[in-house]
Amino acid sequence: MSDMSFKQAKELVERMEFSEIAINKAMENLEKSSQNFEETLKYQEDIINRLPYADKKLSIMAILVAGNIGLIIGLLIGKFLL
């Protein structure tokens, strides 16, 4: 009877060791994931901060393109119609 209880205790200790190893790996993965998440949040914050400047540049570029198209159309009208 004592052999069975010793075997059971040994199996229980092994299971506890495996559980401890699994928990440690899970904690390491959780820490890595949280670090990656924080890094991603920093990148997102940088992108959000840069969006107004990019939008301003795009609106200026749209105005310049419209002006160039108007100039080209004006030159074509002036050359062929006048």
mmCIF file of the N, C-alpha and C atoms, coordinates in Angstrom:
data_MODEL
# 
_entry.id   MODEL 
# 
loop_
_atom_site.group_PDB 
_atom_site.id 
_atom_site.type_symbol 
_atom_site.label_atom_id 
_atom_site.label_alt_id 
_atom_site.label_comp_id 
_atom_site.label_asym_id 
_atom_site.label_entity_id 
_atom_site.label_seq_id 
_atom_site.pdbx_PDB_ins_code 
_atom_site.Cartn_x 
_atom_site.Cartn_y 
_atom_site.Cartn_z 
_atom_site.occupancy 
_atom_site.B_iso_or_equiv 
_atom_site.pdbx_formal_charge 
_atom_site.auth_seq_id 
_atom_site.auth_comp_id 
_atom_site.auth_asym_id 
_atom_site.auth_atom_id 
_atom_site.pdbx_PDB_model_num 
ATOM 1   N N  . MET A 1 1  ? 0.823  -1.194 0.000   1.00 0.00 ? 1  MET A N  1 
ATOM 2   C CA . MET A 1 1  ? 0.000  0.000  0.000   1.00 0.00 ? 1  MET A CA 1 
ATOM 3   C C  . MET A 1 1  ? 0.869  1.259  0.000   1.00 0.00 ? 1  MET A C  1 
ATOM 4   N N  . SER A 1 2  ? 1.979  1.191  0.710   1.00 0.00 ? 2  SER A N  1 
ATOM 5   C CA . SER A 1 2  ? 2.846  2.359  0.754   1.00 0.00 ? 2  SER A CA 1 
ATOM 6   C C  . SER A 1 2  ? 3.519  2.599  -0.591  1.00 0.00 ? 2  SER A C  1 
ATOM 7   N N  . ASP A 1 3  ? 3.760  1.522  -1.380  1.00 0.00 ? 3  ASP A N  1 
ATOM 8   C CA . ASP A 1 3  ? 4.324  1.694  -2.716  1.00 0.00 ? 3  ASP A CA 1 
ATOM 9   C C  . ASP A 1 3  ? 3.357  2.451  -3.619  1.00 0.00 ? 3  ASP A C  1 
ATOM 10  N N  . MET A 1 4  ? 2.111  2.131  -3.550  1.00 0.00 ? 4  MET A N  1 
ATOM 11  C CA . MET A 1 4  ? 1.116  2.810  -4.376  1.00 0.00 ? 4  MET A CA 1 
ATOM 12  C C  . MET A 1 4  ? 1.021  4.282  -4.005  1.00 0.00 ? 4  MET A C  1 
ATOM 13  N N  . SER A 1 5  ? 1.033  4.576  -2.724  1.00 0.00 ? 5  SER A N  1 
ATOM 14  C CA . SER A 1 5  ? 0.932  5.971  -2.315  1.00 0.00 ? 5  SER A CA 1 
ATOM 15  C C  . SER A 1 5  ? 2.208  6.723  -2.688  1.00 0.00 ? 5  SER A C  1 
ATOM 16  N N  . PHE A 1 6  ? 3.353  6.058  -2.635  1.00 0.00 ? 6  PHE A N  1 
ATOM 17  C CA . PHE A 1 6  ? 4.599  6.702  -3.045  1.00 0.00 ? 6  PHE A CA 1 
ATOM 18  C C  . PHE A 1 6  ? 4.571  6.990  -4.547  1.00 0.00 ? 6  PHE A C  1 
ATOM 19  N N  . LYS A 1 7  ? 4.080  6.037  -5.346  1.00 0.00 ? 7  LYS A N  1 
ATOM 20  C CA . LYS A 1 7  ? 3.970  6.240  -6.790  1.00 0.00 ? 7  LYS A CA 1 
ATOM 21  C C  . LYS A 1 7  ? 2.995  7.370  -7.097  1.00 0.00 ? 7  LYS A C  1 
ATOM 22  N N  . GLN A 1 8  ? 1.898  7.369  -6.366  1.00 0.00 ? 8  GLN A N  1 
ATOM 23  C CA . GLN A 1 8  ? 0.915  8.429  -6.586  1.00 0.00 ? 8  GLN A CA 1 
ATOM 24  C C  . GLN A 1 8  ? 1.499  9.787  -6.226  1.00 0.00 ? 8  GLN A C  1 
ATOM 25  N N  . ALA A 1 9  ? 2.255  9.826  -5.121  1.00 0.00 ? 9  ALA A N  1 
ATOM 26  C CA . ALA A 1 9  ? 2.877  11.085 -4.716  1.00 0.00 ? 9  ALA A CA 1 
ATOM 27  C C  . ALA A 1 9  ? 3.903  11.528 -5.753  1.00 0.00 ? 9  ALA A C  1 
ATOM 28  N N  . LYS A 1 10 ? 4.656  10.569 -6.273  1.00 0.00 ? 10 LYS A N  1 
ATOM 29  C CA . LYS A 1 10 ? 5.652  10.883 -7.289  1.00 0.00 ? 10 LYS A CA 1 
ATOM 30  C C  . LYS A 1 10 ? 4.977  11.426 -8.554  1.00 0.00 ? 10 LYS A C  1 
ATOM 31  N N  . GLU A 1 11 ? 3.895  10.798 -8.986  1.00 0.00 ? 11 GLU A N  1 
ATOM 32  C CA . GLU A 1 11 ? 3.152  11.278 -10.151 1.00 0.00 ? 11 GLU A CA 1 
ATOM 33  C C  . GLU A 1 11 ? 2.569  12.665 -9.902  1.00 0.00 ? 11 GLU A C  1 
ATOM 34  N N  . LEU A 1 12 ? 2.086  12.869 -8.682  1.00 0.00 ? 12 LEU A N  1 
ATOM 35  C CA . LEU A 1 12 ? 1.529  14.174 -8.338  1.00 0.00 ? 12 LEU A CA 1 
ATOM 36  C C  . LEU A 1 12 ? 2.604  15.253 -8.391  1.00 0.00 ? 12 LEU A C  1 
ATOM 37  N N  . VAL A 1 13 ? 3.795  14.937 -7.880  1.00 0.00 ? 13 VAL A N  1 
ATOM 38  C CA . VAL A 1 13 ? 4.902  15.902 -7.915  1.00 0.00 ? 13 VAL A CA 1 
ATOM 39  C C  . VAL A 1 13 ? 5.294  16.190 -9.359  1.00 0.00 ? 13 VAL A C  1 
ATOM 40  N N  . GLU A 1 14 ? 5.353  15.165 -10.198 1.00 0.00 ? 14 GLU A N  1 
ATOM 41  C CA . GLU A 1 14 ? 5.690  15.369 -11.607 1.00 0.00 ? 14 GLU A CA 1 
ATOM 42  C C  . GLU A 1 14 ? 4.650  16.244 -12.298 1.00 0.00 ? 14 GLU A C  1 
ATOM 43  N N  . ARG A 1 15 ? 3.392  15.996 -12.010 1.00 0.00 ? 15 ARG A N  1 
ATOM 44  C CA . ARG A 1 15 ? 2.332  16.822 -12.599 1.00 0.00 ? 15 ARG A CA 1 
ATOM 45  C C  . ARG A 1 15 ? 2.459  18.269 -12.143 1.00 0.00 ? 15 ARG A C  1 
ATOM 46  N N  . MET A 1 16 ? 2.789  18.446 -10.859 1.00 0.00 ? 16 MET A N  1 
ATOM 47  C CA . MET A 1 16 ? 2.946  19.806 -10.345 1.00 0.00 ? 16 MET A CA 1 
ATOM 48  C C  . MET A 1 16 ? 4.138  20.490 -11.006 1.00 0.00 ? 16 MET A C  1 
ATOM 49  N N  . GLU A 1 17 ? 5.221  19.753 -11.237 1.00 0.00 ? 17 GLU A N  1 
ATOM 50  C CA . GLU A 1 17 ? 6.380  20.338 -11.908 1.00 0.00 ? 17 GLU A CA 1 
ATOM 51  C C  . GLU A 1 17 ? 6.031  20.728 -13.339 1.00 0.00 ? 17 GLU A C  1 
ATOM 52  N N  . PHE A 1 18 ? 5.307  19.850 -14.039 1.00 0.00 ? 18 PHE A N  1 
ATOM 53  C CA . PHE A 1 18 ? 4.890  20.176 -15.398 1.00 0.00 ? 18 PHE A CA 1 
ATOM 54  C C  . PHE A 1 18 ? 3.964  21.388 -15.402 1.00 0.00 ? 18 PHE A C  1 
ATOM 55  N N  . SER A 1 19 ? 3.094  21.456 -14.418 1.00 0.00 ? 19 SER A N  1 
ATOM 56  C CA . SER A 1 19 ? 2.188  22.604 -14.321 1.00 0.00 ? 19 SER A CA 1 
ATOM 57  C C  . SER A 1 19 ? 2.973  23.883 -14.072 1.00 0.00 ? 19 SER A C  1 
ATOM 58  N N  . GLU A 1 20 ? 3.990  23.798 -13.221 1.00 0.00 ? 20 GLU A N  1 
ATOM 59  C CA . GLU A 1 20 ? 4.815  24.972 -12.935 1.00 0.00 ? 20 GLU A CA 1 
ATOM 60  C C  . GLU A 1 20 ? 5.554  25.425 -14.191 1.00 0.00 ? 20 GLU A C  1 
ATOM 61  N N  . ILE A 1 21 ? 6.094  24.474 -14.947 1.00 0.00 ? 21 ILE A N  1 
ATOM 62  C CA . ILE A 1 21 ? 6.784  24.816 -16.188 1.00 0.00 ? 21 ILE A CA 1 
ATOM 63  C C  . ILE A 1 21 ? 5.812  25.465 -17.173 1.00 0.00 ? 21 ILE A C  1 
ATOM 64  N N  . ALA A 1 22 ? 4.622  24.899 -17.279 1.00 0.00 ? 22 ALA A N  1 
ATOM 65  C CA . ALA A 1 22 ? 3.622  25.454 -18.194 1.00 0.00 ? 22 ALA A CA 1 
ATOM 66  C C  . ALA A 1 22 ? 3.211  26.861 -17.774 1.00 0.00 ? 22 ALA A C  1 
ATOM 67  N N  . ILE A 1 23 ? 3.053  27.070 -16.482 1.00 0.00 ? 23 ILE A N  1 
ATOM 68  C CA . ILE A 1 23 ? 2.672  28.399 -15.987 1.00 0.00 ? 23 ILE A CA 1 
ATOM 69  C C  . ILE A 1 23 ? 3.788  29.403 -16.252 1.00 0.00 ? 23 ILE A C  1 
ATOM 70  N N  . ASN A 1 24 ? 5.044  28.985 -16.039 1.00 0.00 ? 24 ASN A N  1 
ATOM 71  C CA . ASN A 1 24 ? 6.168  29.888 -16.305 1.00 0.00 ? 24 ASN A CA 1 
ATOM 72  C C  . ASN A 1 24 ? 6.229  30.263 -17.785 1.00 0.00 ? 24 ASN A C  1 
ATOM 73  N N  . LYS A 1 25 ? 6.022  29.287 -18.669 1.00 0.00 ? 25 LYS A N  1 
ATOM 74  C CA . LYS A 1 25 ? 6.027  29.593 -20.102 1.00 0.00 ? 25 LYS A CA 1 
ATOM 75  C C  . LYS A 1 25 ? 4.871  30.519 -20.457 1.00 0.00 ? 25 LYS A C  1 
ATOM 76  N N  . ALA A 1 26 ? 3.720  30.281 -19.865 1.00 0.00 ? 26 ALA A N  1 
ATOM 77  C CA . ALA A 1 26 ? 2.568  31.138 -20.132 1.00 0.00 ? 26 ALA A CA 1 
ATOM 78  C C  . ALA A 1 26 ? 2.840  32.566 -19.663 1.00 0.00 ? 26 ALA A C  1 
ATOM 79  N N  . MET A 1 27 ? 3.489  32.713 -18.520 1.00 0.00 ? 27 MET A N  1 
ATOM 80  C CA . MET A 1 27 ? 3.826  34.051 -18.019 1.00 0.00 ? 27 MET A CA 1 
ATOM 81  C C  . MET A 1 27 ? 4.824  34.737 -18.945 1.00 0.00 ? 27 MET A C  1 
ATOM 82  N N  . GLU A 1 28 ? 5.820  33.997 -19.430 1.00 0.00 ? 28 GLU A N  1 
ATOM 83  C CA . GLU A 1 28 ? 6.787  34.582 -20.357 1.00 0.00 ? 28 GLU A CA 1 
ATOM 84  C C  . GLU A 1 28 ? 6.096  35.031 -21.640 1.00 0.00 ? 28 GLU A C  1 
ATOM 85  N N  . ASN A 1 29 ? 5.212  34.181 -22.155 1.00 0.00 ? 29 ASN A N  1 
ATOM 86  C CA . ASN A 1 29 ? 4.481  34.548 -23.369 1.00 0.00 ? 29 ASN A CA 1 
ATOM 87  C C  . ASN A 1 29 ? 3.591  35.762 -23.132 1.00 0.00 ? 29 ASN A C  1 
ATOM 88  N N  . LEU A 1 30 ? 2.978  35.830 -21.963 1.00 0.00 ? 30 LEU A N  1 
ATOM 89  C CA . LEU A 1 30 ? 2.130  36.969 -21.635 1.00 0.00 ? 30 LEU A CA 1 
ATOM 90  C C  . LEU A 1 30 ? 2.951  38.254 -21.548 1.00 0.00 ? 30 LEU A C  1 
ATOM 91  N N  . GLU A 1 31 ? 4.134  38.174 -20.948 1.00 0.00 ? 31 GLU A N  1 
ATOM 92  C CA . GLU A 1 31 ? 4.989  39.357 -20.853 1.00 0.00 ? 31 GLU A CA 1 
ATOM 93  C C  . GLU A 1 31 ? 5.445  39.811 -22.236 1.00 0.00 ? 31 GLU A C  1 
ATOM 94  N N  . LYS A 1 32 ? 5.835  38.850 -23.084 1.00 0.00 ? 32 LYS A N  1 
ATOM 95  C CA . LYS A 1 32 ? 6.247  39.210 -24.443 1.00 0.00 ? 32 LYS A CA 1 
ATOM 96  C C  . LYS A 1 32 ? 5.086  39.829 -25.205 1.00 0.00 ? 32 LYS A C  1 
ATOM 97  N N  . SER A 1 33 ? 3.911  39.267 -25.039 1.00 0.00 ? 33 SER A N  1 
ATOM 98  C CA . SER A 1 33 ? 2.732  39.797 -25.729 1.00 0.00 ? 33 SER A CA 1 
ATOM 99  C C  . SER A 1 33 ? 2.404  41.208 -25.259 1.00 0.00 ? 33 SER A C  1 
ATOM 100 N N  . SER A 1 34 ? 2.513  41.447 -23.966 1.00 0.00 ? 34 SER A N  1 
ATOM 101 C CA . SER A 1 34 ? 2.215  42.788 -23.460 1.00 0.00 ? 34 SER A CA 1 
ATOM 102 C C  . SER A 1 34 ? 3.252  43.792 -23.951 1.00 0.00 ? 34 SER A C  1 
ATOM 103 N N  . GLN A 1 35 ? 4.526  43.382 -24.046 1.00 0.00 ? 35 GLN A N  1 
ATOM 104 C CA . GLN A 1 35 ? 5.549  44.281 -24.580 1.00 0.00 ? 35 GLN A CA 1 
ATOM 105 C C  . GLN A 1 35 ? 5.279  44.592 -26.049 1.00 0.00 ? 35 GLN A C  1 
ATOM 106 N N  . ASN A 1 36 ? 4.923  43.565 -26.820 1.00 0.00 ? 36 ASN A N  1 
ATOM 107 C CA . ASN A 1 36 ? 4.604  43.789 -28.232 1.00 0.00 ? 36 ASN A CA 1 
ATOM 108 C C  . ASN A 1 36 ? 3.377  44.676 -28.381 1.00 0.00 ? 36 ASN A C  1 
ATOM 109 N N  . PHE A 1 37 ? 2.401  44.501 -27.501 1.00 0.00 ? 37 PHE A N  1 
ATOM 110 C CA . PHE A 1 37 ? 1.196  45.323 -27.543 1.00 0.00 ? 37 PHE A CA 1 
ATOM 111 C C  . PHE A 1 37 ? 1.531  46.779 -27.242 1.00 0.00 ? 37 PHE A C  1 
ATOM 112 N N  . GLU A 1 38 ? 2.394  47.014 -26.250 1.00 0.00 ? 38 GLU A N  1 
ATOM 113 C CA . GLU A 1 38 ? 2.789  48.382 -25.923 1.00 0.00 ? 38 GLU A CA 1 
ATOM 114 C C  . GLU A 1 38 ? 3.547  49.020 -27.084 1.00 0.00 ? 38 GLU A C  1 
ATOM 115 N N  . GLU A 1 39 ? 4.407  48.239 -27.733 1.00 0.00 ? 39 GLU A N  1 
ATOM 116 C CA . GLU A 1 39 ? 5.145  48.755 -28.883 1.00 0.00 ? 39 GLU A CA 1 
ATOM 117 C C  . GLU A 1 39 ? 4.192  49.099 -30.025 1.00 0.00 ? 39 GLU A C  1 
ATOM 118 N N  . THR A 1 40 ? 3.205  48.258 -30.236 1.00 0.00 ? 40 THR A N  1 
ATOM 119 C CA . THR A 1 40 ? 2.210  48.510 -31.272 1.00 0.00 ? 40 THR A CA 1 
ATOM 120 C C  . THR A 1 40 ? 1.403  49.765 -30.953 1.00 0.00 ? 40 THR A C  1 
ATOM 121 N N  . LEU A 1 41 ? 1.067  49.951 -29.685 1.00 0.00 ? 41 LEU A N  1 
ATOM 122 C CA . LEU A 1 41 ? 0.340  51.164 -29.298 1.00 0.00 ? 41 LEU A CA 1 
ATOM 123 C C  . LEU A 1 41 ? 1.171  52.414 -29.564 1.00 0.00 ? 41 LEU A C  1 
ATOM 124 N N  . LYS A 1 42 ? 2.487  52.330 -29.331 1.00 0.00 ? 42 LYS A N  1 
ATOM 125 C CA . LYS A 1 42 ? 3.354  53.479 -29.620 1.00 0.00 ? 42 LYS A CA 1 
ATOM 126 C C  . LYS A 1 42 ? 3.349  53.794 -31.110 1.00 0.00 ? 42 LYS A C  1 
ATOM 127 N N  . TYR A 1 43 ? 3.434  52.744 -31.951 1.00 0.00 ? 43 TYR A N  1 
ATOM 128 C CA . TYR A 1 43 ? 3.392  52.963 -33.394 1.00 0.00 ? 43 TYR A CA 1 
ATOM 129 C C  . TYR A 1 43 ? 2.063  53.576 -33.817 1.00 0.00 ? 43 TYR A C  1 
ATOM 130 N N  . GLN A 1 44 ? 0.974  53.088 -33.245 1.00 0.00 ? 44 GLN A N  1 
ATOM 131 C CA . GLN A 1 44 ? -0.341 53.632 -33.582 1.00 0.00 ? 44 GLN A CA 1 
ATOM 132 C C  . GLN A 1 44 ? -0.451 55.091 -33.158 1.00 0.00 ? 44 GLN A C  1 
ATOM 133 N N  . GLU A 1 45 ? 0.108  55.417 -32.005 1.00 0.00 ? 45 GLU A N  1 
ATOM 134 C CA . GLU A 1 45 ? 0.076  56.802 -31.543 1.00 0.00 ? 45 GLU A CA 1 
ATOM 135 C C  . GLU A 1 45 ? 0.873  57.700 -32.486 1.00 0.00 ? 45 GLU A C  1 
ATOM 136 N N  . ASP A 1 46 ? 2.037  57.214 -32.942 1.00 0.00 ? 46 ASP A N  1 
ATOM 137 C CA . ASP A 1 46 ? 2.822  57.990 -33.905 1.00 0.00 ? 46 ASP A CA 1 
ATOM 138 C C  . ASP A 1 46 ? 2.046  58.212 -35.196 1.00 0.00 ? 46 ASP A C  1 
ATOM 139 N N  . ILE A 1 47 ? 1.371  57.169 -35.665 1.00 0.00 ? 47 ILE A N  1 
ATOM 140 C CA . ILE A 1 47 ? 0.596  57.294 -36.899 1.00 0.00 ? 47 ILE A CA 1 
ATOM 141 C C  . ILE A 1 47 ? -0.543 58.287 -36.715 1.00 0.00 ? 47 ILE A C  1 
ATOM 142 N N  . ILE A 1 48 ? -1.222 58.213 -35.582 1.00 0.00 ? 48 ILE A N  1 
ATOM 143 C CA . ILE A 1 48 ? -2.328 59.139 -35.319 1.00 0.00 ? 48 ILE A CA 1 
ATOM 144 C C  . ILE A 1 48 ? -1.819 60.572 -35.233 1.00 0.00 ? 48 ILE A C  1 
ATOM 145 N N  . ASN A 1 49 ? -0.627 60.755 -34.659 1.00 0.00 ? 49 ASN A N  1 
ATOM 146 C CA . ASN A 1 49 ? -0.068 62.103 -34.578 1.00 0.00 ? 49 ASN A CA 1 
ATOM 147 C C  . ASN A 1 49 ? 0.352  62.625 -35.946 1.00 0.00 ? 49 ASN A C  1 
ATOM 148 N N  . ARG A 1 50 ? 0.728  61.750 -36.856 1.00 0.00 ? 50 ARG A N  1 
ATOM 149 C CA . ARG A 1 50 ? 1.178  62.176 -38.184 1.00 0.00 ? 50 ARG A CA 1 
ATOM 150 C C  . ARG A 1 50 ? 0.024  62.379 -39.163 1.00 0.00 ? 50 ARG A C  1 
ATOM 151 N N  . LEU A 1 51 ? -1.141 61.848 -38.884 1.00 0.00 ? 51 LEU A N  1 
ATOM 152 C CA . LEU A 1 51 ? -2.269 61.945 -39.818 1.00 0.00 ? 51 LEU A CA 1 
ATOM 153 C C  . LEU A 1 51 ? -2.667 63.384 -40.160 1.00 0.00 ? 51 LEU A C  1 
ATOM 154 N N  . PRO A 1 52 ? -2.762 64.297 -39.198 1.00 0.00 ? 52 PRO A N  1 
ATOM 155 C CA . PRO A 1 52 ? -3.154 65.669 -39.580 1.00 0.00 ? 52 PRO A CA 1 
ATOM 156 C C  . PRO A 1 52 ? -2.164 66.315 -40.550 1.00 0.00 ? 52 PRO A C  1 
ATOM 157 N N  . TYR A 1 53 ? -0.864 66.061 -40.353 1.00 0.00 ? 53 TYR A N  1 
ATOM 158 C CA . TYR A 1 53 ? 0.129  66.639 -41.253 1.00 0.00 ? 53 TYR A CA 1 
ATOM 159 C C  . TYR A 1 53 ? 0.011  66.041 -42.651 1.00 0.00 ? 53 TYR A C  1 
ATOM 160 N N  . ALA A 1 54 ? -0.207 64.733 -42.721 1.00 0.00 ? 54 ALA A N  1 
ATOM 161 C CA . ALA A 1 54 ? -0.367 64.081 -44.022 1.00 0.00 ? 54 ALA A CA 1 
ATOM 162 C C  . ALA A 1 54 ? -1.634 64.581 -44.710 1.00 0.00 ? 54 ALA A C  1 
ATOM 163 N N  . ASP A 1 55 ? -2.703 64.777 -43.943 1.00 0.00 ? 55 ASP A N  1 
ATOM 164 C CA . ASP A 1 55 ? -3.954 65.276 -44.521 1.00 0.00 ? 55 ASP A CA 1 
ATOM 165 C C  . ASP A 1 55 ? -3.766 66.694 -45.056 1.00 0.00 ? 55 ASP A C  1 
ATOM 166 N N  . LYS A 1 56 ? -3.019 67.506 -44.325 1.00 0.00 ? 56 LYS A N  1 
ATOM 167 C CA . LYS A 1 56 ? -2.752 68.872 -44.770 1.00 0.00 ? 56 LYS A CA 1 
ATOM 168 C C  . LYS A 1 56 ? -1.943 68.850 -46.063 1.00 0.00 ? 56 LYS A C  1 
ATOM 169 N N  . LYS A 1 57 ? -0.932 67.990 -46.116 1.00 0.00 ? 57 LYS A N  1 
ATOM 170 C CA . LYS A 1 57 ? -0.121 67.896 -47.329 1.00 0.00 ? 57 LYS A CA 1 
ATOM 171 C C  . LYS A 1 57 ? -0.953 67.411 -48.511 1.00 0.00 ? 57 LYS A C  1 
ATOM 172 N N  . LEU A 1 58 ? -1.843 66.448 -48.271 1.00 0.00 ? 58 LEU A N  1 
ATOM 173 C CA . LEU A 1 58 ? -2.695 65.947 -49.353 1.00 0.00 ? 58 LEU A CA 1 
ATOM 174 C C  . LEU A 1 58 ? -3.646 67.019 -49.861 1.00 0.00 ? 58 LEU A C  1 
ATOM 175 N N  . SER A 1 59 ? -4.184 67.827 -48.967 1.00 0.00 ? 59 SER A N  1 
ATOM 176 C CA . SER A 1 59 ? -5.099 68.882 -49.416 1.00 0.00 ? 59 SER A CA 1 
ATOM 177 C C  . SER A 1 59 ? -4.342 69.937 -50.217 1.00 0.00 ? 59 SER A C  1 
ATOM 178 N N  . ILE A 1 60 ? -3.125 70.264 -49.797 1.00 0.00 ? 60 ILE A N  1 
ATOM 179 C CA . ILE A 1 60 ? -2.314 71.222 -50.560 1.00 0.00 ? 60 ILE A CA 1 
ATOM 180 C C  . ILE A 1 60 ? -1.972 70.644 -51.930 1.00 0.00 ? 60 ILE A C  1 
ATOM 181 N N  . MET A 1 61 ? -1.625 69.361 -51.963 1.00 0.00 ? 61 MET A N  1 
ATOM 182 C CA . MET A 1 61 ? -1.293 68.720 -53.230 1.00 0.00 ? 61 MET A CA 1 
ATOM 183 C C  . MET A 1 61 ? -2.502 68.684 -54.161 1.00 0.00 ? 61 MET A C  1 
ATOM 184 N N  . ALA A 1 62 ? -3.688 68.447 -53.611 1.00 0.00 ? 62 ALA A N  1 
ATOM 185 C CA . ALA A 1 62 ? -4.900 68.435 -54.436 1.00 0.00 ? 62 ALA A CA 1 
ATOM 186 C C  . ALA A 1 62 ? -5.146 69.811 -55.043 1.00 0.00 ? 62 ALA A C  1 
ATOM 187 N N  . ILE A 1 63 ? -4.916 70.853 -54.270 1.00 0.00 ? 63 ILE A N  1 
ATOM 188 C CA . ILE A 1 63 ? -5.089 72.216 -54.786 1.00 0.00 ? 63 ILE A CA 1 
ATOM 189 C C  . ILE A 1 63 ? -4.087 72.493 -55.900 1.00 0.00 ? 63 ILE A C  1 
ATOM 190 N N  . LEU A 1 64 ? -2.836 72.065 -55.702 1.00 0.00 ? 64 LEU A N  1 
ATOM 191 C CA . LEU A 1 64 ? -1.817 72.280 -56.731 1.00 0.00 ? 64 LEU A CA 1 
ATOM 192 C C  . LEU A 1 64 ? -2.123 71.497 -58.004 1.00 0.00 ? 64 LEU A C  1 
ATOM 193 N N  . VAL A 1 65 ? -2.585 70.271 -57.862 1.00 0.00 ? 65 VAL A N  1 
ATOM 194 C CA . VAL A 1 65 ? -2.941 69.471 -59.042 1.00 0.00 ? 65 VAL A CA 1 
ATOM 195 C C  . VAL A 1 65 ? -4.109 70.118 -59.778 1.00 0.00 ? 65 VAL A C  1 
ATOM 196 N N  . ALA A 1 66 ? -5.100 70.580 -59.040 1.00 0.00 ? 66 ALA A N  1 
ATOM 197 C CA . ALA A 1 66 ? -6.241 71.248 -59.677 1.00 0.00 ? 66 ALA A CA 1 
ATOM 198 C C  . ALA A 1 66 ? -5.776 72.511 -60.398 1.00 0.00 ? 66 ALA A C  1 
ATOM 199 N N  . GLY A 1 67 ? -4.867 73.248 -59.788 1.00 0.00 ? 67 GLY A N  1 
ATOM 200 C CA . GLY A 1 67 ? -4.330 74.444 -60.444 1.00 0.00 ? 67 GLY A CA 1 
ATOM 201 C C  . GLY A 1 67 ? -3.572 74.105 -61.713 1.00 0.00 ? 67 GLY A C  1 
ATOM 202 N N  . ASN A 1 68 ? -2.778 73.050 -61.677 1.00 0.00 ? 68 ASN A N  1 
ATOM 203 C CA . ASN A 1 68 ? -2.040 72.642 -62.880 1.00 0.00 ? 68 ASN A CA 1 
ATOM 204 C C  . ASN A 1 68 ? -2.977 72.180 -63.982 1.00 0.00 ? 68 ASN A C  1 
ATOM 205 N N  . ILE A 1 69 ? -4.006 71.422 -63.620 1.00 0.00 ? 69 ILE A N  1 
ATOM 206 C CA . ILE A 1 69 ? -4.979 70.972 -64.623 1.00 0.00 ? 69 ILE A CA 1 
ATOM 207 C C  . ILE A 1 69 ? -5.695 72.178 -65.225 1.00 0.00 ? 69 ILE A C  1 
ATOM 208 N N  . GLY A 1 70 ? -6.054 73.131 -64.383 1.00 0.00 ? 70 GLY A N  1 
ATOM 209 C CA . GLY A 1 70 ? -6.696 74.354 -64.884 1.00 0.00 ? 70 GLY A CA 1 
ATOM 210 C C  . GLY A 1 70 ? -5.777 75.132 -65.808 1.00 0.00 ? 70 GLY A C  1 
ATOM 211 N N  . LEU A 1 71 ? -4.500 75.200 -65.478 1.00 0.00 ? 71 LEU A N  1 
ATOM 212 C CA . LEU A 1 71 ? -3.539 75.904 -66.328 1.00 0.00 ? 71 LEU A CA 1 
ATOM 213 C C  . LEU A 1 71 ? -3.400 75.206 -67.680 1.00 0.00 ? 71 LEU A C  1 
ATOM 214 N N  . ILE A 1 72 ? -3.318 73.880 -67.657 1.00 0.00 ? 72 ILE A N  1 
ATOM 215 C CA . ILE A 1 72 ? -3.190 73.122 -68.913 1.00 0.00 ? 72 ILE A CA 1 
ATOM 216 C C  . ILE A 1 72 ? -4.440 73.297 -69.770 1.00 0.00 ? 72 ILE A C  1 
ATOM 217 N N  . ILE A 1 73 ? -5.603 73.203 -69.157 1.00 0.00 ? 73 ILE A N  1 
ATOM 218 C CA . ILE A 1 73 ? -6.852 73.397 -69.908 1.00 0.00 ? 73 ILE A CA 1 
ATOM 219 C C  . ILE A 1 73 ? -6.921 74.819 -70.463 1.00 0.00 ? 73 ILE A C  1 
ATOM 220 N N  . GLY A 1 74 ? -6.499 75.781 -69.668 1.00 0.00 ? 74 GLY A N  1 
ATOM 221 C CA . GLY A 1 74 ? -6.489 77.173 -70.139 1.00 0.00 ? 74 GLY A CA 1 
ATOM 222 C C  . GLY A 1 74 ? -5.545 77.359 -71.310 1.00 0.00 ? 74 GLY A C  1 
ATOM 223 N N  . LEU A 1 75 ? -4.374 76.734 -71.268 1.00 0.00 ? 75 LEU A N  1 
ATOM 224 C CA . LEU A 1 75 ? -3.444 76.837 -72.390 1.00 0.00 ? 75 LEU A CA 1 
ATOM 225 C C  . LEU A 1 75 ? -4.007 76.180 -73.645 1.00 0.00 ? 75 LEU A C  1 
ATOM 226 N N  . LEU A 1 76 ? -4.644 75.016 -73.474 1.00 0.00 ? 76 LEU A N  1 
ATOM 227 C CA . LEU A 1 76 ? -5.243 74.337 -74.630 1.00 0.00 ? 76 LEU A CA 1 
ATOM 228 C C  . LEU A 1 76 ? -6.368 75.170 -75.238 1.00 0.00 ? 76 LEU A C  1 
ATOM 229 N N  . ILE A 1 77 ? -7.202 75.735 -74.397 1.00 0.00 ? 77 ILE A N  1 
ATOM 230 C CA . ILE A 1 77 ? -8.296 76.584 -74.891 1.00 0.00 ? 77 ILE A CA 1 
ATOM 231 C C  . ILE A 1 77 ? -7.721 77.815 -75.587 1.00 0.00 ? 77 ILE A C  1 
ATOM 232 N N  . GLY A 1 78 ? -6.703 78.397 -74.977 1.00 0.00 ? 78 GLY A N  1 
ATOM 233 C CA . GLY A 1 78 ? -6.094 79.588 -75.576 1.00 0.00 ? 78 GLY A CA 1 
ATOM 234 C C  . GLY A 1 78 ? -5.433 79.291 -76.903 1.00 0.00 ? 78 GLY A C  1 
ATOM 235 N N  . LYS A 1 79 ? -4.829 78.141 -77.047 1.00 0.00 ? 79 LYS A N  1 
ATOM 236 C CA . LYS A 1 79 ? -4.128 77.831 -78.285 1.00 0.00 ? 79 LYS A CA 1 
ATOM 237 C C  . LYS A 1 79 ? -5.087 77.421 -79.398 1.00 0.00 ? 79 LYS A C  1 
ATOM 238 N N  . PHE A 1 80 ? -6.045 76.562 -79.071 1.00 0.00 ? 80 PHE A N  1 
ATOM 239 C CA . PHE A 1 80 ? -6.892 76.005 -80.125 1.00 0.00 ? 80 PHE A CA 1 
ATOM 240 C C  . PHE A 1 80 ? -8.172 76.803 -80.380 1.00 0.00 ? 80 PHE A C  1 
ATOM 241 N N  . LEU A 1 81 ? -8.690 77.475 -79.403 1.00 0.00 ? 81 LEU A N  1 
ATOM 242 C CA . LEU A 1 81 ? -9.963 78.164 -79.596 1.00 0.00 ? 81 LEU A CA 1 
ATOM 243 C C  . LEU A 1 81 ? -9.802 79.658 -79.844 1.00 0.00 ? 81 LEU A C  1 
ATOM 244 N N  . LEU A 1 82 ? -8.727 80.239 -79.411 1.00 0.00 ? 82 LEU A N  1 
ATOM 245 C CA . LEU A 1 82 ? -8.596 81.695 -79.593 1.00 0.00 ? 82 LEU A CA 1 
ATOM 246 C C  . LEU A 1 82 ? -7.717 82.055 -80.736 1.00 0.00 ? 82 LEU A C  1 
# 
